[in-house]
Amino acid sequence: MLIKIITMVFVAVFAICLIVPAKLISGEKVKKYVNGILTSVILFVVITNIVYKTWFNSFDLKYDLPLNLCDLSLVWILLTLLSKHQYFFELSYFWGVGGAIHALLTPDLISLEINFPVVLFLLNHGIVIAAALYLCLGLNMKPNRWSWLRVPAFTQLYLIVVGLVNLILNSNYSYLGHKPQHPSVMDYFGPWPIYIIWLEVFGLLTMGLLFIPFWMSRWIKKIEDSKDL
């Protein structure tokens, strides 16, 4: 519990340190500076993860490929920072925030004692949430109504590719082969393969919850605009 609290505090502090300068200080130079800091931090986490798994943990294709949603979310975040592309942002936000929150609440870790692998895991997922919040609140990026079609459609394509990788490597990326060893929300979704269907439904519900702040913002804006007429 303590390590989860520490992680959430880190996420909040890091997100604020990114958002406040970009929000309060006008000018593209400031945003480029903040973007550079965030990009550097993400690259540091990614490279550290690769080096650790390669040199100290015997890199294994069955377990260590960056194919899970949170791993790929870092890629989408980097691409968003570089291009400001709407599609990349939507994947960063819905995959990143939704996946990372569930991962942090129910981590699939052998131990929650403070050690380097655990810190790296929590840092990886914490950065995803903080960066996604920065894209929304610092850079004012928002998912549009078509994200309801784009993100689920791309997710299905992703699941097909990962499923093929799992068949080839006999791996379990995205838990398509079996549930996590440790307690998770999937424990309530029935046996394989039924839990995969319910997991997709759960993903859509999570996406809906993450869309609510933007829907409310648009709804409030419409009311204010109607009053001005």
N, C-alpha and C positions, 0 to 999 in steps of 0.2 A: 504493500500500500504506500509506504514512504517513497519508494522510487517512482511510483506513478505520479504522486503529488509533485515531486521534484521535476518530473518531465513536463507536467502541465504548467508549472510555474515558468520553466524555461521557454515553453512555447509562447506563453503570454508575453514575457519580457522581450523575447527575440522579435515577435511580431510587432510589438509596440515600437521597438527601436527601428524597425524598417518602415512602419506605416507613418509615424509622426513626422519625420523629415519630409517624406514624399507628399504628405497631406498639407502640412503647414508652410513649407518653404516652396514657393513657386519656382518654376524654371526646369528645363529639361536636363541641365547639368546635374542638379541635385538627384533627379530620378536616375540618371545614368550612373551616378556614384553609388546610390543605394542598390541599383541593379547589379553593379559590379561586386559589391560586398556579398550580396546574396548568391550570385553565381559562384564566387570564390568559395563560399562556405559549402555549397552543394557539391562542387567539384572535389573539395577536400574530403567530404564525407564519402563520396563515391570512390575516390582513389584509395582512401584509407581502408574501406571495406574490401576492395579488390586485393590490396597488398596483404591485408590480414588473412583473408581466405586462401591466398596463394602461398604465402610464406609460412604461416603458422597453423593453418587449419586444413592443409591438403585439399586444395580446390577440387570439388567433385561436381561434374556436370549434372548429376541427379538432384543436387541440392542448392547449388551456388550460382546458377545462371540468374541474371536479373530479369526474371519473367513474371514475378508477382506484381500485383497492381501498384503497390507502394513504390517498388523499384522503378517501374515504368513511369510512375507519376513524376519522379525526379527528372526524367527525360523530357516529359511534356512541359514541366515548369521551366527547364532551361530553354527549350524551344520557344516558349511563350515570352520569356524575358528577351530573347534575341529578335523575335519577329512580331510580337504582339498579335499573333494570329488567333482568331476567335475559336477555331476548332481545338487548337492546342490548349487554350485556356480552359475550355469546358471540360476536357479530359483531366486537366490538372486539378480543377476544382472538385468535380464529382468523384473521380477515382481517388484523388489524393485525400481529400478531407474525409469522405465516407470510409475509405479503406483504412486510413491511418488511425482514425478514432476507434474503430472496432479492434484494430490490431493492438492498440495501446491498452484498451480496456480488458482484452482477453489475449494477452501475448502468448504465442506458441513458443515458449522458451523452456529449456531444461531446468533452469534455475532463475529466480528473481533476485539473487544476491548480486550486490554491486560488483561487477567485473567488466573487463573490456568488451566482450561480445554483447553483454546486456546493455551497456552504455551506448555502444555503436548502434544496436537495434533501436533503442529509444531515441537517440539523436537522429537517426535516419527518418523515423516516422514523425518525430517532432518537427523537423525541418520542413517536411511536406506540408503539415498543417499551417505552420507559420508563413511559409512562402505562398500558399494558396490564399490565405487571409490578406497578405500584402498585395497580391494581384487584384483582389476585389476592392479592398479599402484604400490601398496606396495608389494603385494605377487606375482605379475606377472601371475595371473590367467586369462585365456582367454576362451571364448566360442569357441567350434569347430563347424565344418560345420553341425554336426548331431544335434546341438541344435535347428536347424530349424524344426526338427521333434519332438524332445523330449519335448521341452517347450510347444508348442501348444497342443501336445497330453496330457500332464499332466494337462494343463489348462482345457481341456475339461472334464477330470475326476474330477477336482476340481469343475467346474461349476455344474456338475451333483450332486455331494455330497451337495454343498451349496444350490442348488435348492431343494433338498429333505428336508434339514433343514428348508428352508423358508416355504415349504408346511406344515411341522409339527408345526412350531412355529408361522406361519403367520408373518414372519419377512421379511426383505428386504436386506439381506447381498449381497454385490457386485451389488446392484441395479438391481437384476434380476426381482423384482416385479414391481417396478416403478422407475422413474428418481429421482435424488436428488431434494430436495426442493429448492435449490439455483442454480443459473446459472452454467452450465457446458457444456462441449463439446457434451454431450448426447442430449442437446436441439436441435441439428441440425440433429439428426439421426432418426427422425420420431417417431410415436407412438409405444407403446408396442404391440407385441414383436419384431417389425421390428428393433427398436433401438438396441436390443441385437445382432442381426446379424451384423449391422454396427459397433457396439462396438468391435466385434471380428475382423473385418477387420481393424479397427483403431488400435487394439492391435498388429496385424501382421505388420502394417506399422511402428508402434512405435518400435517394435522389430527390423525391418529392419534398422531403423535409428540408433538404439543403436549398431547394428552390424557393421555399416560402418567404425568406427575407427579401428576395428580389421581387417576388410577386406583390408583396405588401408595399414595397417601395414604389412600384409602378402604379398600384392602386391608389396610394396616397397622393402621388403626383397627378393622377387624373382628376381626383377630387379637387386638388388645389387649382389645377388649370381650369376646371369648370367654374370655380368661384370667381376667377379673374375675368371670365367672359361677360 
